[in-house]
Amino acid sequence: MRMSRATVLLLLATAPGCGDSHPISPLTPSAGASQVQVQQPQNVAGYVGDTAFRSVAGARVEVLDGPQAGTTITTGDNGQFSYTLTSAAAVTLRASKDGYIALTKTTQTSTPGGRPWVYFQLEAVAAPVNMAGDYTLTFVADEACTGVPIELRTRRFAAAIAPQANTLTRPGTSFALTPAGAQFFGGLDHFTIGVAGDYAAFMVYNGEDFGLVEQVGPRTYLGFYGEARTSIGASPASTISAAFDGVIDYCALTSDTGWTYNCGSSPAVAHASCQSKNHRLTLTRR
């Protein structure tokens, strides 16, 4: 089972009684996040995923210290787990499952007195497939996307995939794909690839924003938001192709958009937003 990063953040940060009014990122905690004591016993909100952003079901989570040391919990199908702290102090947990490298983390809170949470991102024991290199990136819209002009339903870009710094995991598990040869809106010009063994996840979004927004003409844009997932097999692979589950958004405005991409920010001449699980993402190594 898989779960998007945005969904994980909301689950960990907006549970009733957590004391936080906004989502937090367990991968990049806010400046206020620290390993602090909670004010009273509360339920820990926990999640175990892997470096390809999949939920890890059936993982064993063990409490290593505090009055509940030795307690074990098993993650559900969605990778989540929870248990009630009997002490106000932060605790250390260890997550493990066959096929993955065990990881130890300490519970955190985003604000003093907030609900404690912990996020595990486990690495596969198998070596990650080699993704780095130069590619041709192709998006093909679902045939049902008749609102998107036919000349824009297939888009090709030269693209480079390079390792992305991630202090939480070993090299080779996180990459950034940056396309070239086109004009992109703002900073919506790259996306993250997570790798676990020979499995890769292409996360074409930036939080709740589109991952790529191409400016295809004056005040005219084509946005891509969603994800593609596949097992790659041999490394390095010459061609990678997977269903792209998400939105391809065509927007022609009467005036310039603001600093964010939002087709509703000014009157549109035309707007077609096509959500489908049958788009296609293909990478061909050059």
C-alpha positions in Angstrom: 0.0 0.0 0.0 1.2 3.5 -0.7 0.4 6.9 0.8 1.3 10.3 -0.6 3.6 12.5 1.4 0.9 15.2 1.7 -1.5 12.6 3.2 1.1 11.4 5.7 1.7 15.0 6.9 -2.0 15.7 7.4 -2.5 12.4 9.3 0.4 13.1 11.7 -0.3 16.8 12.2 -4.0 17.3 12.2 -5.3 14.4 14.3 -7.9 15.6 17.0 -6.2 17.0 20.1 -2.8 17.3 18.6 -2.5 21.0 19.5 -1.2 22.0 16.1 -3.1 24.2 13.6 -1.1 23.4 10.5 0.6 20.4 8.8 4.1 19.6 9.6 6.7 17.6 7.7 8.4 14.8 9.5 11.1 14.8 6.8 11.9 18.4 7.3 10.6 19.5 10.8 9.7 23.1 11.4 12.2 25.3 13.2 10.1 24.9 16.4 10.2 21.1 16.2 12.4 19.5 18.8 12.7 16.5 21.0 10.9 18.0 23.9 8.8 16.7 26.7 5.0 16.6 26.2 2.9 18.1 29.0 0.7 15.1 29.7 0.4 11.5 28.5 -1.0 11.4 24.9 -1.3 9.0 22.0 1.7 8.9 19.7 0.9 9.4 16.0 3.3 7.2 14.1 3.9 6.2 10.5 6.4 3.8 8.8 7.1 4.2 5.1 10.1 3.5 2.8 12.3 5.6 0.6 9.9 5.1 -2.3 7.1 6.7 -0.3 5.2 3.4 0.2 3.5 2.6 3.5 5.2 -0.3 5.2 2.5 -2.6 6.6 3.3 -5.2 9.3 6.4 -3.4 10.5 7.4 -4.0 14.2 7.8 -0.9 16.3 9.5 -1.4 19.7 9.6 1.0 22.6 13.3 1.2 23.7 13.2 3.3 26.8 10.9 4.8 29.4 8.4 2.9 31.6 6.9 1.1 28.6 10.3 -0.2 27.3 9.8 -3.5 25.6 6.3 -2.7 24.3 5.8 -3.6 20.7 3.3 -2.3 18.1 2.6 -3.5 14.5 1.8 -1.1 11.7 -1.5 -1.4 9.9 -2.0 -1.7 6.1 -1.6 2.1 5.9 1.8 2.1 7.7 0.3 3.9 10.7 0.5 2.9 14.4 -0.4 4.5 17.7 -0.1 3.9 21.4 -0.7 5.8 24.6 2.3 7.2 26.4 2.2 6.7 30.2 5.0 9.2 30.7 5.3 12.8 29.7 8.9 12.3 28.4 9.9 11.7 24.8 10.6 8.1 24.0 12.9 6.2 21.6 11.4 3.7 19.2 12.8 1.2 16.8 11.1 0.2 13.5 12.0 -3.0 11.6 10.8 -5.4 9.0 12.3 -8.1 6.9 13.8 -6.7 3.8 14.5 -3.3 5.4 17.2 -1.8 7.5 16.0 -1.1 11.0 15.8 2.5 12.2 15.7 4.2 15.6 13.9 7.5 16.1 12.7 9.6 19.0 9.2 11.1 19.3 8.9 14.8 18.7 6.3 17.5 19.0 5.8 20.5 16.7 4.7 22.8 19.5 5.1 22.5 23.3 2.3 20.3 24.5 1.4 19.2 21.0 0.7 15.6 20.1 3.9 13.5 19.9 4.7 12.0 16.5 7.4 9.9 14.8 8.0 9.2 11.2 10.2 6.3 10.0 11.6 6.2 6.4 13.1 2.7 6.1 15.7 1.8 3.5 15.4 -1.5 1.6 18.3 -3.9 2.2 18.6 -4.4 -1.6 20.8 -1.8 -3.3 18.9 1.0 -5.0 18.6 1.0 -8.7 20.8 3.6 -10.5 18.6 6.5 -11.7 21.2 9.2 -12.4 21.6 10.3 -16.0 20.2 12.2 -18.9 16.8 11.2 -20.2 13.9 12.3 -22.5 10.8 12.8 -20.3 7.5 12.2 -22.0 4.0 12.8 -20.6 1.0 11.5 -22.6 -2.5 12.6 -21.5 -5.3 10.1 -21.2 -7.3 9.9 -24.5 -10.3 11.0 -22.5 -8.7 14.4 -21.9 -10.5 16.1 -24.8 -10.5 19.5 -23.1 -6.7 19.7 -23.4 -5.7 20.9 -26.9 -4.6 17.9 -28.9 -1.2 19.4 -29.6 -0.5 19.6 -25.9 -1.6 16.0 -24.9 1.9 14.8 -25.5 4.9 16.7 -24.1 8.5 15.8 -24.3 11.4 17.4 -22.4 15.2 16.8 -22.1 15.7 15.9 -18.5 18.5 15.3 -16.0 18.2 13.1 -13.0 20.7 13.8 -10.2 21.2 12.6 -6.6 19.3 14.7 -4.1 20.7 15.4 -0.7 18.9 13.5 2.0 20.6 13.2 5.4 18.0 10.6 6.5 19.0 7.9 4.1 22.0 6.6 2.2 22.9 7.9 -1.3 21.0 6.5 -4.2 17.5 6.6 -2.6 16.5 10.1 -3.4 16.8 12.0 -6.8 15.6 15.2 -8.4 14.5 15.3 -12.0 14.9 18.7 -13.7 13.5 19.1 -17.3 15.1 21.5 -19.8 14.3 23.0 -23.2 11.1 24.7 -22.1 9.9 27.6 -20.0 8.5 26.8 -16.6 6.4 28.9 -14.2 8.1 30.0 -11.0 9.9 27.2 -9.2 7.6 24.5 -10.5 10.4 23.0 -12.7 11.5 19.8 -10.9 10.2 16.9 -8.9 11.5 14.2 -6.5 12.1 10.5 -7.2 12.2 8.1 -4.3 13.9 4.7 -4.8 13.8 1.5 -2.7 15.6 -1.4 -4.2 14.5 -1.6 -7.9 11.2 0.3 -7.2 10.9 4.0 -8.0 8.2 6.5 -7.2 8.0 9.7 -9.3 6.4 12.4 -7.1 5.3 15.1 -9.5 4.1 17.6 -7.0 5.4 20.2 -4.6 3.4 19.8 -1.4 -0.1 20.7 -2.5 1.2 22.5 -5.6 1.8 21.2 -9.1 5.2 19.7 -9.6 5.7 21.0 -13.2 4.0 23.9 -14.9 5.1 24.6 -18.4 4.4 28.0 -20.0 3.4 26.9 -23.5 2.5 30.4 -24.7 1.7 34.0 -23.5 -0.4 33.5 -20.3 -1.0 29.9 -21.3 0.2 27.0 -19.0 0.2 23.2 -18.8 0.5 21.9 -15.3 1.3 18.3 -14.1 0.4 17.0 -10.6 0.5 13.4 -9.5 2.7 10.4 -9.2 4.0 7.4 -11.2 5.3 4.2 -9.6 7.0 1.1 -11.1 9.6 -1.6 -10.6 12.5 -0.8 -12.9 14.4 -4.1 -13.0 17.9 -4.0 -14.5 20.1 -1.1 -13.6 20.6 1.2 -15.3 17.3 0.9 -17.3 17.1 2.3 -20.8 13.4 2.9 -20.7 11.1 3.5 -17.7 7.3 3.7 -18.3 4.5 3.9 -15.8 0.9 5.1 -15.5 0.8 8.7 -14.3 -2.0 9.0 -11.7 -2.9 12.7 -11.4 -4.0 15.9 -13.1 -2.9 17.5 -16.3 -4.2 21.1 -16.2 -4.5 23.4 -19.2 -5.0 27.1 -18.5 -5.2 30.1 -20.8 -5.6 33.4 -18.9 -6.6 36.9 -19.9 -4.0 38.5 -17.7 -0.8 37.5 -16.0 -1.1 35.1 -13.1 0.2 35.9 -9.6 3.3 34.5 -8.0 1.5 31.1 -7.6 0.0 29.0 -10.4 -3.7 29.2 -10.0 -6.1 29.2 -12.9 -8.7 30.9 -10.8 -6.5 33.9 -10.0 -7.7 35.8 -13.0 -10.4 35.3 -15.8 -9.5 32.3 -18.0 -10.0 32.1 -21.7 -10.0 28.4 -21.4 -9.4 25.9 -18.6 -9.4 22.1 -18.7 -8.3 20.0 -15.7 -8.1 16.3 -16.6 -7.7 13.9 -13.6 -7.0 10.3 -14.6 -5.1 7.2 -13.6 -4.4 6.5 -17.3 -2.0 9.3 -18.1 1.5 8.0 -19.0 5.0 9.0 -17.9 8.0 7.7 -19.8 11.7 8.2 -19.4 14.1 7.2 -22.1 17.8 7.3 -21.3 19.9 9.4 -23.7 
